[in-house]
Amino acid sequence: MDSYAVAEWKDFYVAVSGAAAAFAGLLFVGLSINLARIISLPGIPDRAGETLIYLGGVLASALLGLVPQPPAAFGIELLSIGCFVWGIATYLDVRALWRRHYDTAIHGYQRLAFSQGATLPPLVGAVSFLLHGGGGLYWLVPGLILPLLVSMFNAWVLLVEIMR
């Protein structure tokens, strides 16, 4: 499989977009069931927003991979989405650290590490794809799967863990 031929990745984009939509549904269930508790806990509304941003970024990236367009346009779109998601997620995590919304500093830095691990691979993939070197679309495998996994974990926290 060519790591620079967007059309060859169609099945991957379809699967990822379906997973992102399913996780977004789970997130909204968790939000609606526990809304009062989520709003009352410091930092948790930001975590919910961050999760929604991850899922929106994954969904938009996967759907744009299905659009017939020049490869350079797809690369620019991936870079734009990646920068937006990375910027918002990093801002929210740094703000939570600054406001001491975590029970321990280690927990805060762990969240920041998860966030960076989920948001940096799509940026690397976009740059690699645009420069036509360094792995190209293969960076989208962790770049779209890791945010889904972090979102799944966050949805679990918002649905179950905050009630403990």
NUGU-946791 format. One record per residue: residue number from 1; z, y, x of N, C-alpha, C in turn. Coordinates in Angstrom, 1 decimal. Layout:
N
REC  resi     n_Z     n_Y     n_X    ca_Z    ca_Y    ca_X     c_Z     c_Y     c_X
REC   NUM       Z       Y       X       Z       Y       X       Z       Y       X
...
end
This chain:
164
REC  resi     n_Z     n_Y     n_X    ca_Z    ca_Y    ca_X     c_Z     c_Y     c_X
REC     1     0.0    -1.2     0.8     0.0     0.0     0.0     0.0     1.2     0.9
REC     2    -0.8     2.2     0.6    -1.0     3.4     1.3     0.1     4.4     0.9
REC     3     0.9     4.9     1.9     2.0     5.7     1.6     1.6     7.2     1.3
REC     4     0.3     7.4     1.3    -0.2     8.8     1.0    -1.2     8.8    -0.2
REC     5    -1.4     7.6    -0.9    -2.2     7.5    -2.0    -1.3     7.5    -3.3
REC     6    -1.2     8.6    -3.9    -0.3     8.8    -5.0    -0.6     7.9    -6.2
REC     7    -1.8     7.6    -6.5    -2.2     6.7    -7.6    -1.7     5.3    -7.5
REC     8    -1.6     4.8    -6.2    -1.1     3.5    -6.0     0.4     3.3    -6.4
REC     9     1.1     4.3    -6.6     2.5     4.3    -6.8     2.8     4.5    -8.3
REC    10     1.8     4.3    -9.2     1.9     4.6   -10.6     3.0     3.8   -11.2
REC    11     3.1     2.5   -11.0     4.1     1.6   -11.6     5.5     2.0   -11.2
REC    12     5.7     2.5    -9.9     7.0     2.9    -9.5     7.4     4.2   -10.3
REC    13     6.4     5.1   -10.4     6.8     6.3   -11.2     7.1     6.0   -12.6
REC    14     6.4     5.1   -13.2     6.7     4.8   -14.6     8.1     4.2   -14.7
REC    15     8.5     3.2   -13.8     9.8     2.6   -13.9    10.9     3.6   -13.6
REC    16    10.7     4.5   -12.6    11.7     5.5   -12.3    11.9     6.5   -13.4
REC    17    10.8     6.9   -14.0    11.0     7.9   -15.1    11.7     7.2   -16.3
REC    18    11.4     6.0   -16.6    12.2     5.3   -17.7    13.7     5.2   -17.4
REC    19    14.0     4.8   -16.1    15.4     4.7   -15.7    16.1     6.1   -15.8
REC    20    15.4     7.1   -15.3    16.0     8.5   -15.4    16.3     8.9   -16.8
REC    21    15.4     8.6   -17.7    15.6     8.9   -19.1    16.7     8.1   -19.7
REC    22    16.8     6.9   -19.4    17.9     6.0   -19.9    19.3     6.6   -19.4
REC    23    19.4     6.9   -18.1    20.6     7.4   -17.6    20.9     8.8   -18.2
REC    24    19.9     9.6   -18.4    20.2    10.9   -19.1    20.8    10.6   -20.5
REC    25    20.3     9.6   -21.2    20.9     9.3   -22.5    22.3     8.9   -22.3
REC    26    22.6     8.0   -21.3    24.0     7.6   -21.1    24.9     8.8   -20.7
REC    27    24.4     9.7   -19.9    25.1    10.9   -19.6    25.5    11.7   -20.8
REC    28    24.5    11.9   -21.7    24.8    12.7   -22.9    25.8    12.0   -23.9
REC    29    25.8    10.7   -23.9    26.8     9.9   -24.7    28.1    10.2   -24.1
REC    30    28.3    10.1   -22.8    29.5    10.4   -22.1    30.0    11.8   -22.3
REC    31    29.1    12.7   -22.3    29.4    14.1   -22.5    29.9    14.4   -23.9
REC    32    29.2    13.8   -24.9    29.5    14.0   -26.3    30.9    13.4   -26.7
REC    33    31.1    12.2   -26.1    32.4    11.5   -26.4    33.6    12.2   -25.8
REC    34    33.4    12.7   -24.6    34.6    13.2   -23.9    34.5    14.7   -23.6
REC    35    33.7    15.4   -24.4    33.5    16.8   -24.1    34.7    17.7   -23.9
REC    36    35.7    17.5   -24.8    36.9    18.3   -24.7    37.6    18.0   -23.3
REC    37    37.7    16.8   -23.0    38.4    16.4   -21.7    37.6    16.9   -20.5
REC    38    36.2    16.8   -20.6    35.4    17.2   -19.5    35.5    18.7   -19.2
REC    39    35.6    19.5   -20.3    35.7    20.9   -20.2    37.0    21.3   -19.6
REC    40    38.1    20.5   -19.9    39.4    20.9   -19.6    39.8    20.6   -18.1
REC    41    39.0    19.8   -17.5    39.3    19.4   -16.1    38.5    20.2   -15.1
REC    42    39.2    20.8   -14.1    38.5    21.6   -13.1    37.5    20.8   -12.3
REC    43    36.3    21.3   -12.2    35.2    20.7   -11.4    34.4    19.7   -12.1
REC    44    34.9    19.1   -13.2    34.2    18.1   -13.9    32.9    18.6   -14.7
REC    45    33.0    19.8   -15.3    31.7    20.3   -15.9    30.6    20.5   -14.8
REC    46    31.0    20.9   -13.6    30.0    21.1   -12.6    29.4    19.7   -12.2
REC    47    30.3    18.7   -12.2    29.8    17.3   -11.9    28.8    16.9   -12.9
REC    48    29.1    17.2   -14.2    28.2    16.8   -15.2    26.9    17.5   -15.1
REC    49    26.9    18.8   -14.8    25.7    19.6   -14.6    24.9    19.1   -13.4
REC    50    25.6    18.8   -12.3    25.0    18.2   -11.1    24.2    16.9   -11.4
REC    51    24.9    16.1   -12.2    24.3    14.8   -12.6    23.0    15.1   -13.4
REC    52    23.1    16.0   -14.3    21.9    16.3   -15.1    20.8    16.9   -14.3
REC    53    21.1    17.7   -13.2    20.1    18.2   -12.3    19.4    17.0   -11.5
REC    54    20.3    16.1   -11.1    19.7    14.9   -10.4    18.7    14.2   -11.3
REC    55    19.1    13.9   -12.5    18.3    13.1   -13.4    17.0    13.9   -13.7
REC    56    17.1    15.2   -14.0    16.0    16.0   -14.2    15.0    16.1   -13.1
REC    57    15.5    16.2   -11.8    14.7    16.1   -10.7    14.0    14.8   -10.5
REC    58    14.7    13.7   -10.7    14.0    12.4   -10.6    12.9    12.3   -11.7
REC    59    13.3    12.6   -12.9    12.3    12.5   -14.0    11.1    13.4   -13.8
REC    60    11.3    14.6   -13.4    10.1    15.5   -13.1     9.3    15.0   -12.0
REC    61     9.9    14.6   -10.9     9.2    14.0    -9.8     8.3    12.8   -10.1
REC    62     9.0    11.9   -10.9     8.2    10.7   -11.3     7.1    11.0   -12.2
REC    63     7.3    11.9   -13.2     6.3    12.2   -14.1     5.1    12.9   -13.5
REC    64     5.4    13.8   -12.5     4.4    14.5   -11.8     3.5    13.6   -10.9
REC    65     4.1    12.5   -10.5     3.4    11.5    -9.8     2.3    10.8   -10.7
REC    66     2.5    10.9   -12.0     1.5    10.2   -12.9     0.4    11.2   -13.2
REC    67     0.5    12.4   -12.9    -0.5    13.4   -13.2    -1.7    13.4   -12.2
REC    68    -2.9    13.2   -12.7    -4.0    13.3   -11.7    -4.1    14.7   -11.1
REC    69    -4.0    14.8    -9.8    -4.0    16.1    -9.2    -4.3    15.9    -7.7
REC    70    -4.6    16.9    -7.0    -4.8    16.8    -5.5    -3.4    16.4    -4.9
REC    71    -3.5    15.6    -3.8    -2.2    15.2    -3.2    -1.4    16.4    -2.7
REC    72    -2.1    17.4    -2.2    -1.3    18.6    -1.7    -0.5    19.2    -2.8
REC    73    -1.1    19.3    -4.0    -0.3    19.8    -5.1     0.9    19.0    -5.5
REC    74     0.8    17.7    -5.4     1.9    16.8    -5.7     3.0    17.0    -4.6
REC    75     2.6    17.1    -3.4     3.5    17.4    -2.3     4.3    18.7    -2.5
REC    76     3.6    19.7    -2.9     4.2    21.0    -3.1     5.2    20.9    -4.3
REC    77     4.8    20.2    -5.3     5.7    20.0    -6.5     6.9    19.3    -6.1
REC    78     6.8    18.2    -5.3     7.9    17.4    -4.8     8.9    18.3    -4.0
REC    79     8.3    19.1    -3.1     9.1    20.0    -2.3     9.8    21.0    -3.1
REC    80     9.1    21.6    -4.1     9.8    22.6    -5.0    10.9    22.0    -5.7
REC    81    10.7    20.8    -6.3    11.8    20.2    -7.1    12.9    19.8    -6.2
REC    82    12.6    19.2    -5.0    13.6    18.8    -4.1    14.5    20.0    -3.6
REC    83    13.8    21.1    -3.3    14.6    22.3    -2.9    15.5    22.8    -4.0
REC    84    15.0    22.8    -5.2    15.8    23.2    -6.3    17.0    22.3    -6.5
REC    85    16.8    21.0    -6.6    17.9    20.1    -6.8    18.9    20.1    -5.7
REC    86    18.4    20.1    -4.4    19.3    20.2    -3.3    20.1    21.5    -3.3
REC    87    19.5    22.6    -3.6    20.2    23.9    -3.6    21.3    23.9    -4.6
REC    88    21.0    23.5    -5.8    22.0    23.6    -6.9    23.1    22.6    -6.6
REC    89    22.8    21.3    -6.2    23.8    20.3    -5.9    24.7    20.8    -4.8
REC    90    24.1    21.3    -3.8    24.9    21.8    -2.6    25.8    22.9    -3.0
REC    91    25.3    23.9    -3.7    26.1    25.0    -4.2    27.3    24.5    -5.0
REC    92    27.1    23.6    -6.0    28.2    23.1    -6.8    29.2    22.4    -6.0
REC    93    28.8    21.6    -5.0    29.7    20.8    -4.2    30.5    21.7    -3.3
REC    94    29.9    22.6    -2.7    30.6    23.6    -1.8    31.5    24.4    -2.6
REC    95    31.1    24.9    -3.8    32.0    25.6    -4.6    33.2    24.8    -5.0
REC    96    33.0    23.6    -5.3    34.2    22.7    -5.7    35.1    22.5    -4.5
REC    97    34.6    22.4    -3.3    35.4    22.3    -2.1    36.2    23.6    -1.9
REC    98    35.5    24.7    -2.1    36.1    26.0    -1.9    37.3    26.3    -2.9
REC    99    37.0    25.8    -4.1    38.1    26.0    -5.2    39.1    24.9    -5.2
REC   100    39.0    23.9    -4.3    39.9    22.8    -4.2    40.0    22.0    -5.5
REC   101    38.8    21.6    -6.0    38.8    20.9    -7.3    39.0    19.4    -7.0
REC   102    39.2    18.9    -5.8    39.3    17.5    -5.5    40.8    17.2    -5.2
REC   103    41.2    16.0    -5.5    42.6    15.6    -5.2    42.9    15.6    -3.7
REC   104    41.9    15.3    -2.9    42.1    15.4    -1.4    40.8    15.9    -0.8
REC   105    40.9    16.5     0.4    39.7    17.1     1.1    38.7    15.9     1.4
REC   106    39.2    14.8     1.7    38.3    13.6     2.0    37.5    13.3     0.8
REC   107    38.1    13.3    -0.4    37.3    13.1    -1.6    36.2    14.1    -1.8
REC   108    36.5    15.4    -1.5    35.5    16.5    -1.6    34.4    16.3    -0.7
REC   109    34.7    15.9     0.6    33.7    15.7     1.6    32.8    14.5     1.3
REC   110    33.5    13.5     0.7    32.8    12.3     0.2    31.7    12.6    -0.8
REC   111    32.1    13.4    -1.8    31.2    13.9    -2.9    30.1    14.7    -2.3
REC   112    30.4    15.5    -1.3    29.3    16.3    -0.6    28.4    15.4     0.1
REC   113    28.9    14.3     0.8    28.0    13.4     1.5    27.1    12.6     0.5
REC   114    27.7    12.2    -0.6    26.9    11.5    -1.7    25.8    12.4    -2.2
REC   115    26.1    13.7    -2.4    25.2    14.6    -2.9    24.0    14.8    -1.9
REC   116    24.4    15.0    -0.6    23.3    15.2     0.4    22.5    13.9     0.6
REC   117    23.1    12.7     0.5    22.4    11.5     0.6    21.4    11.3    -0.6
REC   118    21.8    11.9    -1.7    20.9    11.8    -2.9    19.8    12.8    -2.9
REC   119    20.0    13.9    -2.3    19.1    15.0    -2.4    18.2    15.3    -1.2
REC   120    18.6    14.8     0.0    17.7    15.1     1.2    16.5    14.2     1.3
REC   121    16.6    12.9     0.9    15.4    12.0     1.1    14.1    12.5     0.3
REC   122    14.3    13.1    -0.9    13.1    13.6    -1.5    12.5    14.8    -0.7
REC   123    13.3    15.6    -0.1    12.8    16.7     0.7    12.1    16.2     1.9
REC   124    12.7    15.2     2.6    12.0    14.6     3.8    10.7    14.0     3.3
REC   125    10.7    13.3     2.2     9.5    12.7     1.7     8.4    13.7     1.4
REC   126     8.8    14.8     0.8     7.8    15.8     0.4     7.1    16.4     1.7
REC   127     8.0    16.7     2.7     7.5    17.3     3.9     6.6    16.2     4.7
REC   128     7.1    15.0     4.7     6.3    13.9     5.3     5.0    13.7     4.6
REC   129     5.0    13.8     3.3     3.7    13.6     2.5     2.8    14.8     2.8
REC   130     3.3    16.0     2.8     2.4    17.2     3.1     1.9    17.2     4.5
REC   131     2.7    16.7     5.4     2.2    16.7     6.8     1.4    15.4     7.2
REC   132     1.4    14.5     6.2     0.7    13.3     6.4     1.1    12.5     7.6
REC   133     2.4    12.4     7.7     3.0    11.6     8.9     4.5    11.4     8.6
REC   134     5.0    10.2     9.1     6.4    10.0     9.0     6.9     9.2     7.8
REC   135     6.0     8.5     7.1     6.4     7.6     6.0     5.9     8.0     4.6
REC   136     5.6     9.3     4.5     5.0     9.8     3.2     5.8     9.4     2.0
REC   137     5.2     8.7     1.0     5.8     8.4    -0.2     6.9     7.3    -0.1
REC   138     6.9     6.6     1.0     8.0     5.6     1.1     9.4     6.3     1.1
REC   139     9.4     7.6     1.4    10.7     8.3     1.3    11.1     8.5    -0.1
REC   140    10.1     8.4    -1.0    10.5     8.6    -2.4    11.3     7.3    -3.0
REC   141    11.2     6.2    -2.3    11.9     5.1    -2.7    13.4     5.4    -2.7
REC   142    14.0     5.7    -1.5    15.4     6.1    -1.6    15.6     7.5    -2.2
REC   143    14.6     8.3    -2.2    14.7     9.7    -2.7    14.8     9.7    -4.2
REC   144    14.3     8.7    -4.9    14.4     8.7    -6.3    15.4     7.7    -6.8
REC   145    15.7     6.7    -6.0    16.7     5.6    -6.4    18.1     6.1    -6.1
REC   146    18.3     6.7    -5.0    19.7     7.2    -4.7    20.3     8.2    -5.7
REC   147    19.5     9.2    -6.2    20.0    10.1    -7.2    20.3     9.3    -8.5
REC   148    19.5     8.3    -8.8    19.8     7.5   -10.0    21.1     6.8    -9.8
REC   149    21.4     6.2    -8.7    22.6     5.5    -8.4    23.8     6.5    -8.5
REC   150    23.7     7.6    -7.9    24.8     8.6    -7.9    25.0     9.1    -9.4
REC   151    23.9     9.2   -10.1    24.0     9.6   -11.5    24.7     8.6   -12.4
REC   152    24.3     7.3   -12.1    25.0     6.2   -12.8    26.5     6.2   -12.5
REC   153    26.9     6.4   -11.3    28.3     6.5   -11.0    29.0     7.7   -11.7
REC   154    28.3     8.8   -11.6    28.9    10.0   -12.3    29.0     9.8   -13.8
REC   155    28.0     9.2   -14.4    28.0     8.9   -15.8    29.2     8.0   -16.2
REC   156    29.5     7.1   -15.3    30.6     6.2   -15.5    31.9     7.0   -15.5
REC   157    32.0     7.9   -14.5    33.2     8.7   -14.4    33.4     9.6   -15.6
REC   158    32.3    10.2   -16.1    32.3    11.0   -17.3    32.6    10.3   -18.6
REC   159    32.2     9.0   -18.6    32.4     8.2   -19.8    33.8     7.5   -19.8
REC   160    34.2     7.0   -18.7    35.4     6.1   -18.7    36.5     6.7   -17.8
REC   161    36.2     7.0   -16.6    37.3     7.3   -15.6    38.1     8.6   -16.0
REC   162    37.5     9.6   -16.6    38.3    10.8   -16.8    39.3    10.6   -17.9
REC   163    39.2     9.4   -18.6    40.2     9.2   -19.7    41.5     8.5   -19.1
REC   164    41.5     8.2   -17.8    42.6     7.5   -17.2    43.7     8.5   -16.8
end
